[in-house]
């Protein structure tokens, strides 16, 4: 099962205009179009490094 990663906001903004790649908090590099289903569990490493104490998608 795939997990949903968290991308820092500034990094996602830069990637949207082609100035950076999508690099997640845990270090996974994503390409445009990569993605997990909306109900996929969060990557525990990304959530910990982002400081999330609960799932903010809900």
Secondary structure, DSSP 8 states (H G I E B T S, - for coil): ---B--B-HHHHHHHHTTSS-EEBTTS-EE-TT----TT--B-HHHHHHHT-SS-TT-
